[in-house]
């Protein structure tokens, strides 16, 4: 009996997907250079603002989750009692 083959089982497909993500990122950066945005907040007109904003937001989310885990975590035998 043969196992089911998925799209990312092939190294070629993974490489193609990886290159497509890079190409999409480059196109978005080029678009950020070419397209003029009419923002209400002057800070948002800085090159790469939304990328930086998203990255900082994700880092803060992870750090808050680490602290929150310590607050709500139960010991290992909590459900065995």
Secondary structure, 3 states (H helix, E strand, C coil): CCCCCCHHHCHHHHHHHHHHHHHHHHHHHHHHHHCCCCCCCHHHHCCCHHHHHHHHHHHHHHHHHHHHHHHHCCCCCCCCC
